[in-house]
């Protein structure tokens, strides 16, 4: 049943523990999620400084822990965002492939799931989502008119106190912002024909409200996030906060801000990466000015790998200049190869994480939920209560690696719903798409330890390994939780 599960989890949080956790020492948490930023797109992960400069991201790495084997659970955005907030693979629900479609479709997160912001609210946190959403609003398949009704259920239905978002991606119509349950700045309801608008000189895109200007969206979100940090700290100085800040950069169309246009040495795509880094700097400065930087956990990562070949002329121009946005990995966004999943992943937590450390531990973004639980309360809820596919890597962060706690395997899926499983050095690609009409690929087996670029299919050589991986994958599916799989 839906409601009883949440109530059950609620009763697991004794009031005495909540009182302790409200102490000033409880860390704030900020997750900065870039959009389509590949593994090799920042300096500390190999991008040449002769082409681009990412000083703020690099500083995070120098002051915290950099993971070299961090993956997204999917090579597209909606399923990754779902997994981040629920600790559960999106293919266990209705999203078997692709992203949320239509982009104003119903809320993707099921009501019965206990989410990361709900968990943190149980522990006294003020919570907010600011930035790209792309997880839907209401229970309708397609929200025809965003102005016609409150957009419920939505982000505030499962734990966020505040929401200011871009409904889908940076330039997708309608070009409005959503605040809490409605269009931000809406003057009159209903859709309007395209044409001239008297509102700040911007053209209509369907609604009589402030229109997003593509080259200014990231700056708007930076300002809103900083404003929320200052307001929250001022009004509740001893109450911890959680900010999920989802950047819109560097998703197509490549649209660097005017202030950074021409700042890189590899064209507009490189300039756009500078906007990612500048945004990180703005958030870090806000935390510092608010006086909470040293008591804030900052996680920086991306929702999937970078685009190759499908990003208009800007990305090929950058590649010709020498920028490998996905590093040495094969594939890109939406594919089943490592370039679609491997992303920068950095955690900064002063006094707890040693500066400048590098971890080769295999982690997934779905693991953030369990890790935050252990950070805050010292324990992780059972897989049946929450975070069915989420493993904690808290021990890694504090330099006390426990081999028994390391996830034994990891499942990923492509844009067409092809599934792969990693276990030890091996990666098995099943090859069967969930999307109707999508092309099958031949089953593949790679030894990532010897062949990180996935160039040699070893499936004919190791049938016993293939059988083991197939069995493990089927078990993970059938049990409804990766954590419940007992076969190592």
Order of alpha helices (4+ residues) and beta strands (2+ residues): alpha-alpha-beta-alpha-beta-beta-alpha-alpha-beta-beta-beta-beta-alpha-beta-alpha-beta-alpha-beta-beta-beta-alpha-alpha-beta-beta-beta-beta-alpha
